[in-house]
Amino acid sequence: MQKILFVCLGNICRSPLGEGIMLHFIEEKNLHHSLQVDSAGTAGYHINEAPDHRTIANAKKNGVDISKLRARKFSAEDFDAFDKIYVMDDSNYKDVLCLAKNTSHKNKVDYLLNVLHPNQNKHVPDPYYGNENDFEEVFQLVYKACEKILEDITP
Ligand code: 4NP
C-alpha cells in the first residue's frame, strides 16, 4: 500500500486536484488496495471548506468530481502517515520541511512536478488570483503528474 499526500497552501485549489484526480484513477482502475491518497494545506485559512468553486467547476469540466473533499491543515503526523508528500511550490516545500523531524521525513517530500521533470523543482502556480485559463493550466499540470505517478506505481 502506497500512501500519497498532496500539499499546497490553502488545500482548496491545487492539492485537492491531486487527491481528486488520483481518487478518480483509483476508482477507474480499482486500485483501492494499492493506493491511498489525501491532501492538506500548510495554512489553516480554509479548514473544513470545500475546494474553491472555480477548481470544482474546472475539474468537473474535465470529468473529475472534487466537490466532496474538505480542507485540512498539514501536520507533523503526516510524515509518519504517508510514504510520499508532494508539494506545489517553494513556499509549500519550505513550510513542510520546517516540520520534518528527521531525514526520513525530509526524504518523503518532493515537488509534484519533479515526477515529470526530475530535480527541476518547477511550480504548480497558485491559481487563486488567476482566471479560468490558470485553473485549466493547473488541472492539466496536476493531471499529467498524477498519470506519471500511477504509471510508476503500476507499470
Ligand atoms: P491553494 O490556493 O494553495 O492551491 O489551495 C490558495 C488558496 C487560498 C489562498 C491562497 C492560495 N488564500 O490566500 O486564501
Backbone and ligand atoms as CSV (ligand in chain L), in Angstrom:
chain,resi,resn,atom,element,x,y,z
A,1,MET,N,N,0.840,-1.211,0.000
A,1,MET,CA,C,0.000,0.000,0.000
A,1,MET,C,C,0.871,1.256,0.000
A,2,GLN,N,N,0.700,2.039,-1.047
A,2,GLN,CA,C,1.442,3.298,-1.167
A,2,GLN,C,C,0.534,4.439,-0.712
A,3,LYS,N,N,1.028,5.279,0.209
A,3,LYS,CA,C,0.209,6.384,0.723
A,3,LYS,C,C,0.798,7.718,0.298
A,4,ILE,N,N,-0.005,8.473,-0.444
A,4,ILE,CA,C,0.479,9.718,-1.037
A,4,ILE,C,C,-0.323,10.910,-0.531
A,5,LEU,N,N,0.391,11.969,-0.127
A,5,LEU,CA,C,-0.272,13.200,0.314
A,5,LEU,C,C,0.121,14.354,-0.612
A,6,PHE,N,N,-0.869,15.117,-1.060
A,6,PHE,CA,C,-0.627,16.314,-1.865
A,6,PHE,C,C,-0.790,17.532,-0.964
A,7,VAL,N,N,0.167,18.468,-1.065
A,7,VAL,CA,C,0.123,19.638,-0.189
A,7,VAL,C,C,0.257,20.941,-0.984
A,8,CYS,N,N,-0.625,21.910,-0.671
A,8,CYS,CA,C,-0.469,23.271,-1.209
A,8,CYS,C,C,-0.665,24.245,-0.050
A,9,LEU,N,N,-0.980,25.488,-0.348
A,9,LEU,CA,C,-1.129,26.481,0.720
A,9,LEU,C,C,-2.498,26.371,1.401
A,10,GLY,N,N,-3.557,26.501,0.618
A,10,GLY,CA,C,-4.896,26.580,1.206
A,10,GLY,C,C,-5.673,25.274,1.234
A,11,ASN,N,N,-5.196,24.271,0.491
A,11,ASN,CA,C,-5.907,22.988,0.307
A,11,ASN,C,C,-7.304,23.194,-0.285
A,12,ILE,N,N,-7.435,24.222,-1.133
A,12,ILE,CA,C,-8.726,24.407,-1.824
A,12,ILE,C,C,-8.572,24.516,-3.342
A,13,CYS,N,N,-7.350,24.683,-3.850
A,13,CYS,CA,C,-7.180,24.771,-5.312
A,13,CYS,C,C,-6.300,23.643,-5.871
A,14,ARG,N,N,-5.020,23.637,-5.550
A,14,ARG,CA,C,-4.105,22.708,-6.208
A,14,ARG,C,C,-4.085,21.304,-5.611
A,15,SER,N,N,-3.849,21.195,-4.289
A,15,SER,CA,C,-3.724,19.841,-3.726
A,15,SER,C,C,-5.014,19.015,-3.773
A,16,PRO,N,N,-6.222,19.635,-3.668
A,16,PRO,CA,C,-7.430,18.803,-3.813
A,16,PRO,C,C,-7.523,18.178,-5.200
A,17,LEU,N,N,-6.914,18.857,-6.193
A,17,LEU,CA,C,-6.906,18.277,-7.541
A,17,LEU,C,C,-6.055,17.017,-7.566
A,18,GLY,N,N,-4.900,17.064,-6.907
A,18,GLY,CA,C,-4.057,15.868,-6.833
A,18,GLY,C,C,-4.834,14.726,-6.213
A,19,GLU,N,N,-5.471,15.017,-5.076
A,19,GLU,CA,C,-6.252,13.982,-4.384
A,19,GLU,C,C,-7.409,13.497,-5.267
A,20,GLY,N,N,-8.155,14.447,-5.836
A,20,GLY,CA,C,-9.346,14.096,-6.617
A,20,GLY,C,C,-9.013,13.324,-7.885
A,21,ILE,N,N,-7.949,13.733,-8.556
A,21,ILE,CA,C,-7.564,13.043,-9.792
A,21,ILE,C,C,-7.080,11.622,-9.476
A,22,MET,N,N,-6.294,11.490,-8.406
A,22,MET,CA,C,-5.841,10.145,-8.019
A,22,MET,C,C,-7.021,9.277,-7.587
A,23,LEU,N,N,-7.981,9.849,-6.844
A,23,LEU,CA,C,-9.167,9.077,-6.434
A,23,LEU,C,C,-9.946,8.613,-7.668
A,24,HIS,N,N,-9.982,9.467,-8.675
A,24,HIS,CA,C,-10.635,9.138,-9.941
A,24,HIS,C,C,-9.953,7.923,-10.594
A,25,PHE,N,N,-8.623,7.933,-10.615
A,25,PHE,CA,C,-7.864,6.805,-11.181
A,25,PHE,C,C,-8.027,5.543,-10.332
A,26,ILE,N,N,-8.023,5.723,-9.010
A,26,ILE,CA,C,-8.157,4.572,-8.096
A,26,ILE,C,C,-9.480,3.861,-8.359
A,27,GLU,N,N,-10.528,4.671,-8.521
A,27,GLU,CA,C,-11.860,4.142,-8.822
A,27,GLU,C,C,-11.852,3.444,-10.183
A,28,GLU,N,N,-11.335,4.156,-11.175
A,28,GLU,CA,C,-11.344,3.666,-12.559
A,28,GLU,C,C,-10.550,2.373,-12.718
A,29,LYS,N,N,-9.409,2.297,-12.040
A,29,LYS,CA,C,-8.525,1.139,-12.212
A,29,LYS,C,C,-8.583,0.164,-11.033
A,30,ASN,N,N,-9.528,0.411,-10.127
A,30,ASN,CA,C,-9.711,-0.443,-8.962
A,30,ASN,C,C,-8.411,-0.661,-8.177
A,31,LEU,N,N,-7.823,0.443,-7.746
A,31,LEU,CA,C,-6.532,0.386,-7.043
A,31,LEU,C,C,-6.680,0.605,-5.529
A,32,HIS,N,N,-7.916,0.384,-5.021
A,32,HIS,CA,C,-8.187,0.661,-3.599
A,32,HIS,C,C,-7.228,-0.043,-2.653
A,33,HIS,N,N,-6.705,-1.200,-3.078
A,33,HIS,CA,C,-5.832,-1.966,-2.182
A,33,HIS,C,C,-4.364,-1.596,-2.310
A,34,SER,N,N,-4.025,-0.799,-3.330
A,34,SER,CA,C,-2.603,-0.496,-3.503
A,34,SER,C,C,-2.261,0.973,-3.318
A,35,LEU,N,N,-3.277,1.808,-3.261
A,35,LEU,CA,C,-3.002,3.239,-3.234
A,35,LEU,C,C,-3.986,3.973,-2.331
A,36,GLN,N,N,-3.434,4.847,-1.487
A,36,GLN,CA,C,-4.279,5.676,-0.628
A,36,GLN,C,C,-3.816,7.119,-0.798
A,37,VAL,N,N,-4.734,8.066,-0.943
A,37,VAL,CA,C,-4.330,9.454,-1.170
A,37,VAL,C,C,-5.098,10.420,-0.273
A,38,ASP,N,N,-4.482,11.577,-0.045
A,38,ASP,CA,C,-5.113,12.622,0.753
A,38,ASP,C,C,-4.476,13.945,0.328
A,39,SER,N,N,-5.015,15.059,0.830
A,39,SER,CA,C,-4.395,16.353,0.568
A,39,SER,C,C,-4.528,17.236,1.798
A,40,ALA,N,N,-3.660,18.261,1.878
A,40,ALA,CA,C,-3.661,19.162,3.033
A,40,ALA,C,C,-3.050,20.492,2.617
A,41,GLY,N,N,-3.285,21.516,3.448
A,41,GLY,CA,C,-2.707,22.834,3.195
A,41,GLY,C,C,-1.739,23.207,4.307
A,42,THR,N,N,-0.734,23.995,3.974
A,42,THR,CA,C,0.210,24.430,5.011
A,42,THR,C,C,-0.419,25.533,5.864
A,43,ALA,N,N,-1.430,26.223,5.322
A,43,ALA,CA,C,-2.132,27.266,6.078
A,43,ALA,C,C,-3.499,26.743,6.505
A,44,GLY,N,N,-4.041,27.348,7.557
A,44,GLY,CA,C,-5.320,26.868,8.089
A,44,GLY,C,C,-6.518,27.710,7.702
A,45,TYR,N,N,-6.335,28.625,6.729
A,45,TYR,CA,C,-7.435,29.569,6.404
A,45,TYR,C,C,-8.749,28.895,6.030
A,46,HIS,N,N,-8.670,27.731,5.405
A,46,HIS,CA,C,-9.881,27.174,4.781
A,46,HIS,C,C,-10.303,25.824,5.357
A,47,ILE,N,N,-9.869,25.548,6.591
A,47,ILE,CA,C,-10.162,24.250,7.209
A,47,ILE,C,C,-11.654,23.918,7.132
A,48,ASN,N,N,-11.924,22.672,6.747
A,48,ASN,CA,C,-13.305,22.135,6.596
A,48,ASN,C,C,-14.086,22.694,5.412
A,49,GLU,N,N,-13.465,23.582,4.643
A,49,GLU,CA,C,-14.181,24.112,3.473
A,49,GLU,C,C,-14.047,23.170,2.285
A,50,ALA,N,N,-15.033,23.239,1.385
A,50,ALA,CA,C,-14.944,22.536,0.108
A,50,ALA,C,C,-13.895,23.252,-0.741
A,51,PRO,N,N,-13.404,22.597,-1.787
A,51,PRO,CA,C,-12.471,23.278,-2.684
A,51,PRO,C,C,-13.092,24.549,-3.272
A,52,ASP,N,N,-12.246,25.440,-3.758
A,52,ASP,CA,C,-12.673,26.676,-4.418
A,52,ASP,C,C,-13.683,26.345,-5.533
A,53,HIS,N,N,-14.743,27.141,-5.654
A,53,HIS,CA,C,-15.797,26.817,-6.637
A,53,HIS,C,C,-15.250,26.779,-8.063
A,54,ARG,N,N,-14.194,27.592,-8.324
A,54,ARG,CA,C,-13.618,27.603,-9.681
A,54,ARG,C,C,-12.859,26.308,-9.956
A,55,THR,N,N,-12.209,25.776,-8.928
A,55,THR,CA,C,-11.500,24.497,-9.081
A,55,THR,C,C,-12.494,23.359,-9.259
A,56,ILE,N,N,-13.576,23.401,-8.473
A,56,ILE,CA,C,-14.613,22.370,-8.586
A,56,ILE,C,C,-15.186,22.374,-10.005
A,57,ALA,N,N,-15.501,23.582,-10.522
A,57,ALA,CA,C,-16.121,23.698,-11.843
A,57,ALA,C,C,-15.167,23.221,-12.937
A,58,ASN,N,N,-13.902,23.632,-12.840
A,58,ASN,CA,C,-12.932,23.230,-13.862
A,58,ASN,C,C,-12.679,21.725,-13.841
A,59,ALA,N,N,-12.574,21.164,-12.638
A,59,ALA,CA,C,-12.344,19.718,-12.529
A,59,ALA,C,C,-13.545,18.958,-13.092
A,60,LYS,N,N,-14.743,19.452,-12.793
A,60,LYS,CA,C,-15.963,18.809,-13.294
A,60,LYS,C,C,-15.974,18.796,-14.817
A,61,LYS,N,N,-15.579,19.931,-15.395
A,61,LYS,CA,C,-15.499,20.042,-16.854
A,61,LYS,C,C,-14.547,18.985,-17.421
A,62,ASN,N,N,-13.526,18.660,-16.636
A,62,ASN,CA,C,-12.544,17.652,-17.051
A,62,ASN,C,C,-12.892,16.244,-16.553
A,63,GLY,N,N,-14.101,16.081,-16.035
A,63,GLY,CA,C,-14.574,14.751,-15.663
A,63,GLY,C,C,-14.183,14.263,-14.282
A,64,VAL,N,N,-13.747,15.187,-13.403
A,64,VAL,CA,C,-13.335,14.781,-12.060
A,64,VAL,C,C,-14.157,15.545,-11.014
A,65,ASP,N,N,-14.798,14.800,-10.109
A,65,ASP,CA,C,-15.625,15.426,-9.076
A,65,ASP,C,C,-14.823,15.590,-7.789
A,66,ILE,N,N,-14.554,16.845,-7.419
A,66,ILE,CA,C,-13.803,17.063,-6.165
A,66,ILE,C,C,-14.677,17.777,-5.130
A,67,SER,N,N,-15.985,17.858,-5.407
A,67,SER,CA,C,-16.863,18.683,-4.575
A,67,SER,C,C,-17.019,18.181,-3.142
A,68,LYS,N,N,-16.752,16.872,-2.912
A,68,LYS,CA,C,-16.962,16.316,-1.568
A,68,LYS,C,C,-15.724,16.453,-0.673
A,69,LEU,N,N,-14.602,16.880,-1.250
A,69,LEU,CA,C,-13.373,16.977,-0.450
A,69,LEU,C,C,-13.471,18.157,0.521
A,70,ARG,N,N,-12.789,18.068,1.642
A,70,ARG,CA,C,-12.786,19.153,2.624
A,70,ARG,C,C,-11.353,19.468,3.032
A,71,ALA,N,N,-11.087,20.760,3.224
A,71,ALA,CA,C,-9.714,21.200,3.506
A,71,ALA,C,C,-9.278,20.865,4.929
A,72,ARG,N,N,-8.014,20.522,5.065
A,72,ARG,CA,C,-7.417,20.346,6.393
A,72,ARG,C,C,-5.998,20.888,6.355
A,73,LYS,N,N,-5.438,21.060,7.546
A,73,LYS,CA,C,-4.093,21.622,7.628
A,73,LYS,C,C,-3.067,20.493,7.714
A,74,PHE,N,N,-1.944,20.687,7.056
A,74,PHE,CA,C,-0.841,19.736,7.140
A,74,PHE,C,C,-0.324,19.711,8.575
A,75,SER,N,N,0.021,18.520,9.075
A,75,SER,CA,C,0.603,18.453,10.416
A,75,SER,C,C,1.800,17.506,10.420
A,76,ALA,N,N,2.620,17.616,11.455
A,76,ALA,CA,C,3.846,16.816,11.545
A,76,ALA,C,C,3.550,15.316,11.529
A,77,GLU,N,N,2.362,14.923,12.006
A,77,GLU,CA,C,1.990,13.487,11.998
A,77,GLU,C,C,1.898,12.930,10.574
A,78,ASP,N,N,1.676,13.816,9.627
A,78,ASP,CA,C,1.556,13.364,8.233
A,78,ASP,C,C,2.845,12.718,7.723
A,79,PHE,N,N,3.968,13.078,8.306
A,79,PHE,CA,C,5.232,12.471,7.865
A,79,PHE,C,C,5.247,10.972,8.113
A,80,ASP,N,N,4.615,10.545,9.217
A,80,ASP,CA,C,4.584,9.109,9.510
A,80,ASP,C,C,3.429,8.410,8.801
A,81,ALA,N,N,2.372,9.161,8.535
A,81,ALA,CA,C,1.174,8.555,7.929
A,81,ALA,C,C,1.315,8.335,6.421
A,82,PHE,N,N,2.258,9.051,5.781
A,82,PHE,CA,C,2.371,8.963,4.316
A,82,PHE,C,C,3.779,8.557,3.881
A,83,ASP,N,N,3.829,7.907,2.701
A,83,ASP,CA,C,5.117,7.495,2.131
A,83,ASP,C,C,5.734,8.608,1.310
A,84,LYS,N,N,4.852,9.386,0.678
A,84,LYS,CA,C,5.328,10.408,-0.249
A,84,LYS,C,C,4.491,11.667,-0.050
A,85,ILE,N,N,5.146,12.820,0.015
A,85,ILE,CA,C,4.435,14.086,0.199
A,85,ILE,C,C,4.809,15.012,-0.955
A,86,TYR,N,N,3.836,15.299,-1.817
A,86,TYR,CA,C,4.101,16.132,-2.991
A,86,TYR,C,C,3.629,17.558,-2.761
A,87,VAL,N,N,4.544,18.520,-2.884
A,87,VAL,CA,C,4.203,19.926,-2.708
A,87,VAL,C,C,4.151,20.624,-4.068
A,88,MET,N,N,3.535,21.800,-4.080
A,88,MET,CA,C,3.291,22.505,-5.345
A,88,MET,C,C,4.330,23.578,-5.649
A,89,ASP,N,N,4.883,24.211,-4.591
A,89,ASP,CA,C,5.829,25.303,-4.839
A,89,ASP,C,C,6.858,25.435,-3.714
A,90,ASP,N,N,7.770,26.389,-3.877
A,90,ASP,CA,C,8.861,26.598,-2.913
A,90,ASP,C,C,8.353,26.886,-1.509
A,91,SER,N,N,7.285,27.675,-1.456
A,91,SER,CA,C,6.792,28.071,-0.146
A,91,SER,C,C,6.185,26.867,0.582
A,92,ASN,N,N,5.454,26.005,-0.135
A,92,ASN,CA,C,4.949,24.762,0.483
A,92,ASN,C,C,6.121,23.903,0.946
A,93,TYR,N,N,7.143,23.818,0.092
A,93,TYR,CA,C,8.299,22.965,0.380
A,93,TYR,C,C,8.970,23.401,1.684
A,94,LYS,N,N,9.165,24.700,1.789
A,94,LYS,CA,C,9.820,25.269,2.972
A,94,LYS,C,C,8.954,25.030,4.217
A,95,ASP,N,N,7.654,25.295,4.113
A,95,ASP,CA,C,6.749,25.155,5.258
A,95,ASP,C,C,6.634,23.708,5.732
A,96,VAL,N,N,6.614,22.769,4.773
A,96,VAL,CA,C,6.517,21.357,5.138
A,96,VAL,C,C,7.834,20.898,5.784
A,97,LEU,N,N,8.947,21.257,5.171
A,97,LEU,CA,C,10.248,20.807,5.705
A,97,LEU,C,C,10.527,21.342,7.102
A,98,CYS,N,N,9.968,22.511,7.408
A,98,CYS,CA,C,10.123,23.105,8.744
A,98,CYS,C,C,9.606,22.166,9.832
A,99,LEU,N,N,8.628,21.323,9.490
A,99,LEU,CA,C,8.027,20.430,10.487
A,99,LEU,C,C,8.670,19.035,10.495
A,100,ALA,N,N,9.609,18.803,9.571
A,100,ALA,CA,C,10.250,17.479,9.497
A,100,ALA,C,C,11.210,17.310,10.672
A,101,LYS,N,N,11.158,16.098,11.287
A,101,LYS,CA,C,11.998,15.868,12.469
A,101,LYS,C,C,13.256,15.089,12.140
A,102,ASN,N,N,13.312,14.443,10.986
A,102,ASN,CA,C,14.483,13.643,10.643
A,102,ASN,C,C,14.639,13.508,9.130
A,103,THR,N,N,15.703,12.842,8.722
A,103,THR,CA,C,15.991,12.711,7.284
A,103,THR,C,C,14.939,11.880,6.574
A,104,SER,N,N,14.421,10.869,7.272
A,104,SER,CA,C,13.393,10.027,6.650
A,104,SER,C,C,12.179,10.884,6.302
A,105,HIS,N,N,11.787,11.778,7.202
A,105,HIS,CA,C,10.687,12.706,6.918
A,105,HIS,C,C,11.027,13.566,5.703
A,106,LYS,N,N,12.208,14.153,5.751
A,106,LYS,CA,C,12.620,15.078,4.678
A,106,LYS,C,C,12.616,14.396,3.322
A,107,ASN,N,N,13.072,13.137,3.310
A,107,ASN,CA,C,13.179,12.401,2.047
A,107,ASN,C,C,11.825,12.064,1.420
A,108,LYS,N,N,10.761,12.180,2.217
A,108,LYS,CA,C,9.426,11.896,1.669
A,108,LYS,C,C,8.875,13.064,0.862
A,109,VAL,N,N,9.476,14.241,1.032
A,109,VAL,CA,C,8.924,15.460,0.436
A,109,VAL,C,C,9.562,15.750,-0.919
A,110,ASP,N,N,8.722,16.022,-1.910
A,110,ASP,CA,C,9.255,16.427,-3.211
A,110,ASP,C,C,8.245,17.338,-3.916
A,111,TYR,N,N,8.743,18.076,-4.877
A,111,TYR,CA,C,7.861,18.898,-5.714
A,111,TYR,C,C,7.061,17.955,-6.617
A,112,LEU,N,N,5.766,18.183,-6.744
A,112,LEU,CA,C,4.933,17.311,-7.581
A,112,LEU,C,C,5.474,17.223,-9.007
A,113,LEU,N,N,5.869,18.361,-9.570
A,113,LEU,CA,C,6.277,18.345,-10.978
A,113,LEU,C,C,7.639,17.684,-11.201
A,114,ASN,N,N,8.345,17.345,-10.118
A,114,ASN,CA,C,9.592,16.585,-10.289
A,114,ASN,C,C,9.326,15.161,-10.792
A,115,VAL,N,N,8.069,14.687,-10.662
A,115,VAL,CA,C,7.771,13.363,-11.227
A,115,VAL,C,C,7.851,13.427,-12.757
A,116,LEU,N,N,7.618,14.618,-13.319
A,116,LEU,CA,C,7.709,14.801,-14.775
A,116,LEU,C,C,9.041,15.391,-15.207
A,117,HIS,N,N,9.579,16.276,-14.368
A,117,HIS,CA,C,10.829,16.987,-14.696
A,117,HIS,C,C,11.779,16.865,-13.508
A,118,PRO,N,N,12.441,15.700,-13.372
A,118,PRO,CA,C,13.241,15.431,-12.176
A,118,PRO,C,C,14.230,16.556,-11.827
A,119,ASN,N,N,14.262,16.876,-10.540
A,119,ASN,CA,C,15.211,17.838,-9.963
A,119,ASN,C,C,15.050,19.282,-10.424
A,120,GLN,N,N,14.010,19.586,-11.172
A,120,GLN,CA,C,13.876,20.974,-11.656
A,120,GLN,C,C,13.081,21.868,-10.702
A,121,ASN,N,N,12.405,21.236,-9.732
A,121,ASN,CA,C,11.634,21.991,-8.731
A,121,ASN,C,C,10.689,23.016,-9.353
A,122,LYS,N,N,10.044,22.621,-10.447
A,122,LYS,CA,C,9.068,23.513,-11.090
A,122,LYS,C,C,7.823,23.629,-10.221
A,123,HIS,N,N,7.173,24.791,-10.317
A,123,HIS,CA,C,5.969,25.055,-9.519
A,123,HIS,C,C,4.686,24.687,-10.249
A,124,VAL,N,N,3.696,24.236,-9.483
A,124,VAL,CA,C,2.325,24.295,-9.957
A,124,VAL,C,C,1.848,25.664,-9.472
A,125,PRO,N,N,1.638,26.626,-10.404
A,125,PRO,CA,C,1.361,28.000,-9.973
A,125,PRO,C,C,0.031,28.123,-9.231
A,126,ASP,N,N,0.015,28.997,-8.226
A,126,ASP,CA,C,-1.190,29.236,-7.441
A,126,ASP,C,C,-2.219,29.969,-8.314
A,127,PRO,N,N,-3.396,29.361,-8.559
A,127,PRO,CA,C,-4.377,29.990,-9.456
A,127,PRO,C,C,-5.344,30.915,-8.734
A,128,TYR,N,N,-5.185,31.055,-7.417
A,128,TYR,CA,C,-6.201,31.728,-6.584
A,128,TYR,C,C,-6.587,33.113,-7.105
A,129,TYR,N,N,-5.592,33.889,-7.553
A,129,TYR,CA,C,-5.883,35.232,-8.070
A,129,TYR,C,C,-5.907,35.249,-9.597
A,130,GLY,N,N,-6.016,34.079,-10.202
A,130,GLY,CA,C,-5.960,33.979,-11.656
A,130,GLY,C,C,-7.324,33.859,-12.308
A,131,ASN,N,N,-7.313,33.529,-13.594
A,131,ASN,CA,C,-8.561,33.387,-14.347
A,131,ASN,C,C,-8.791,31.923,-14.738
A,132,GLU,N,N,-9.796,31.697,-15.564
A,132,GLU,CA,C,-10.177,30.343,-15.939
A,132,GLU,C,C,-9.024,29.571,-16.591
A,133,ASN,N,N,-8.248,30.293,-17.417
A,133,ASN,CA,C,-7.108,29.635,-18.072
A,133,ASN,C,C,-6.095,29.137,-17.060
A,134,ASP,N,N,-5.915,29.901,-15.992
A,134,ASP,CA,C,-4.962,29.493,-14.955
A,134,ASP,C,C,-5.445,28.217,-14.263
A,135,PHE,N,N,-6.756,28.136,-14.014
A,135,PHE,CA,C,-7.306,26.928,-13.389
A,135,PHE,C,C,-7.159,25.725,-14.316
A,136,GLU,N,N,-7.362,25.958,-15.612
A,136,GLU,CA,C,-7.213,24.870,-16.589
A,136,GLU,C,C,-5.747,24.422,-16.655
A,137,GLU,N,N,-4.823,25.382,-16.650
A,137,GLU,CA,C,-3.399,25.049,-16.695
A,137,GLU,C,C,-3.002,24.191,-15.488
A,138,VAL,N,N,-3.488,24.604,-14.321
A,138,VAL,CA,C,-3.193,23.857,-13.096
A,138,VAL,C,C,-3.754,22.432,-13.196
A,139,PHE,N,N,-4.995,22.317,-13.686
A,139,PHE,CA,C,-5.583,20.984,-13.815
A,139,PHE,C,C,-4.703,20.093,-14.687
A,140,GLN,N,N,-4.299,20.620,-15.848
A,140,GLN,CA,C,-3.508,19.814,-16.784
A,140,GLN,C,C,-2.161,19.411,-16.194
A,141,LEU,N,N,-1.524,20.338,-15.486
A,141,LEU,CA,C,-0.227,20.030,-14.856
A,141,LEU,C,C,-0.379,18.909,-13.830
A,142,VAL,N,N,-1.378,19.075,-12.952
A,142,VAL,CA,C,-1.569,18.087,-11.885
A,142,VAL,C,C,-2.000,16.745,-12.492
A,143,TYR,N,N,-2.841,16.803,-13.520
A,143,TYR,CA,C,-3.313,15.567,-14.157
A,143,TYR,C,C,-2.155,14.769,-14.749
A,144,LYS,N,N,-1.271,15.470,-15.474
A,144,LYS,CA,C,-0.130,14.788,-16.094
A,144,LYS,C,C,0.797,14.186,-15.035
A,145,ALA,N,N,0.997,14.920,-13.952
A,145,ALA,CA,C,1.853,14.410,-12.877
A,145,ALA,C,C,1.211,13.168,-12.241
A,146,CYS,N,N,-0.110,13.205,-12.043
A,146,CYS,CA,C,-0.805,12.061,-11.443
A,146,CYS,C,C,-0.734,10.837,-12.357
A,147,GLU,N,N,-0.877,11.062,-13.658
A,147,GLU,CA,C,-0.750,9.950,-14.612
A,147,GLU,C,C,0.618,9.295,-14.486
A,148,LYS,N,N,1.655,10.129,-14.341
A,148,LYS,CA,C,3.022,9.617,-14.235
A,148,LYS,C,C,3.217,8.838,-12.927
A,149,ILE,N,N,2.658,9.364,-11.840
A,149,ILE,CA,C,2.756,8.678,-10.547
A,149,ILE,C,C,2.146,7.281,-10.672
A,150,LEU,N,N,0.997,7.227,-11.313
A,150,LEU,CA,C,0.280,5.983,-11.490
A,150,LEU,C,C,1.071,4.990,-12.357
A,151,GLU,N,N,1.643,5.515,-13.430
A,151,GLU,CA,C,2.461,4.723,-14.333
A,151,GLU,C,C,3.627,4.086,-13.576
A,152,ASP,N,N,4.243,4.884,-12.686
A,152,ASP,CA,C,5.401,4.388,-11.932
A,152,ASP,C,C,5.000,3.336,-10.906
A,153,ILE,N,N,3.763,3.467,-10.379
A,153,ILE,CA,C,3.293,2.509,-9.371
A,153,ILE,C,C,2.803,1.220,-10.015
A,154,THR,N,N,2.088,1.355,-11.138
A,154,THR,CA,C,1.528,0.183,-11.815
A,154,THR,C,C,2.057,0.115,-13.251
A,155,PRO,N,N,3.281,-0.371,-13.425
A,155,PRO,CA,C,3.912,-0.349,-14.742
A,155,PRO,C,C,3.152,-1.210,-15.760
L,1,4NP,P1,P,-4.132,26.591,-2.997
L,1,4NP,O1,O,-4.569,28.076,-3.419
L,1,4NP,O2,O,-2.913,26.745,-2.127
L,1,4NP,O3,O,-3.821,25.949,-4.299
L,1,4NP,O4,O,-5.301,25.978,-2.268
L,1,4NP,C1,C,-4.825,29.090,-2.479
L,1,4NP,C2,C,-5.989,29.077,-1.783
L,1,4NP,C3,C,-6.263,30.099,-0.878
L,1,4NP,C4,C,-5.353,31.103,-0.696
L,1,4NP,C5,C,-4.164,31.106,-1.397
L,1,4NP,C6,C,-3.900,30.080,-2.284
L,1,4NP,N1,N,-5.650,32.156,0.199
L,1,4NP,O5,O,-4.841,33.102,0.294
L,1,4NP,O6,O,-6.689,32.119,0.878
